Amino acid sequence: MTSITKEISNNVATLTLNRPEVFNSFNREMALLLQTELDACADDPNVRAMVITGAGRAFCAGQDLKEVTTPELNPGFKKILEEHYNPIVARIRTIEKPVISAVNGVAAGAGANIALACDIVVASDKASFLQAFSKIGLVPD
């Protein structure tokens, strides 16, 4: 199972964060794959707009804490910010096509920041946004 799925229909690419068992929380593989897919859609003349959404009950719960609490998996917060989240947000903000977030559930931490970086945010009545950085000693992205 891939952590990001892509479907193109009527010139709209839908990128689905696809780790529903962990509320679509990001690990390194998913963060790098999202960057690749954003670049591919930006360069594809058949894609006129993009939608980012989440599989299952959540949009994105932010960073997968299992990755950062497992020593052999932990790349370190500096690397996570510099190689994962900052490039994702920068890509979303500079793509010359509309990028829409379709928030279907919780959008927490980095997940909320990615949703809010999009040009348009569409949120269901089950959507919620949470910034809990200060509770774990971090500043928002």
C-alpha positions in Angstrom: 0.0 0.0 0.0 1.4 3.4 -1.0 1.2 6.2 1.5 0.0 8.7 -1.2 -2.5 7.8 -3.9 -3.1 10.0 -7.0 -6.1 10.1 -9.2 -6.5 12.5 -12.1 -10.1 13.2 -13.3 -11.3 16.1 -15.3 -7.9 17.8 -15.1 -7.9 17.7 -11.3 -5.3 15.6 -9.5 -6.5 14.3 -6.1 -3.6 13.4 -3.8 -4.8 11.3 -0.9 -2.7 10.9 2.3 -3.1 7.1 2.7 -2.1 5.9 6.1 -5.6 5.8 7.7 -4.5 3.3 10.4 -2.4 6.2 12.0 -4.7 9.0 10.9 -2.5 9.8 7.9 0.4 10.9 10.1 3.6 11.7 8.2 6.7 9.5 8.2 9.7 10.2 6.0 8.5 8.1 3.1 5.1 9.8 2.9 6.6 13.3 3.2 9.1 12.7 0.4 6.4 11.0 -1.8 4.0 14.0 -1.4 6.8 16.3 -2.6 7.4 14.1 -5.6 3.6 14.0 -6.4 3.2 17.7 -6.0 6.1 18.3 -8.4 4.7 15.8 -10.9 1.3 17.5 -10.8 2.8 21.0 -11.1 4.7 19.8 -14.3 1.8 17.9 -15.8 0.0 20.1 -18.4 -3.1 17.9 -18.1 -3.4 18.8 -14.4 -5.1 22.2 -13.9 -5.7 22.0 -10.1 -4.9 19.7 -7.2 -6.8 18.5 -4.2 -5.1 17.1 -1.1 -7.2 15.0 1.2 -6.9 12.2 3.7 -8.1 8.6 3.6 -10.4 7.4 6.4 -11.5 9.5 9.2 -8.7 12.1 9.3 -7.0 14.6 7.1 -3.6 14.3 8.8 -2.6 13.9 12.4 0.8 15.5 11.8 4.1 13.8 12.4 4.1 10.1 13.1 5.5 10.1 16.6 6.5 6.5 16.4 9.1 7.6 13.9 10.6 10.2 16.2 10.5 8.1 19.3 12.2 5.1 17.7 16.0 5.8 17.7 16.8 3.9 14.5 14.0 5.7 12.6 14.3 9.2 14.0 15.9 11.6 11.5 15.8 14.4 14.0 13.4 17.4 14.2 15.8 19.7 12.2 15.9 17.3 9.3 12.2 16.7 9.5 11.5 20.4 9.2 14.1 21.1 6.5 13.5 18.0 4.4 9.8 17.3 5.0 7.5 20.0 6.0 9.2 23.2 4.9 9.6 21.9 1.3 6.0 20.6 1.2 4.6 24.0 2.3 7.0 25.9 -0.1 5.8 23.7 -3.0 2.1 24.2 -2.2 2.6 28.0 -2.0 4.6 28.3 -5.2 2.7 25.9 -7.5 1.1 28.0 -10.2 -2.1 26.0 -10.1 -4.8 26.0 -7.4 -4.2 23.7 -4.6 -7.2 22.8 -2.4 -7.3 21.0 0.8 -10.3 18.8 1.5 -10.3 18.4 5.2 -12.4 15.4 6.2 -11.5 15.0 9.9 -8.7 16.0 12.2 -5.9 18.2 10.9 -3.3 18.5 13.6 0.2 20.0 13.8 1.9 19.7 10.5 -1.3 18.3 9.0 -3.1 21.5 9.9 -0.3 23.7 8.5 -0.3 21.8 5.2 -4.1 22.1 5.0 -3.9 25.9 5.7 -1.1 26.4 3.3 -3.4 25.5 0.4 -5.1 28.2 -1.7 -8.5 27.0 -0.6 -9.5 25.0 2.4 -12.8 23.0 2.3 -13.7 21.5 5.6 -16.4 19.0 6.4 -18.6 19.3 9.5 -16.4 16.6 11.0 -13.2 18.6 10.5 -11.1 20.0 13.3 -7.8 21.9 13.4 -5.4 21.5 16.2 -2.0 23.2 17.0 -0.5 21.3 19.9 3.2 22.3 19.3 3.5 24.2 22.6 2.3 21.2 24.5 5.4 19.2 23.3 7.9 22.1 23.5 7.9 23.0 19.8 7.0 26.1 17.7 4.6 25.8 14.7 6.2 25.1 11.3 
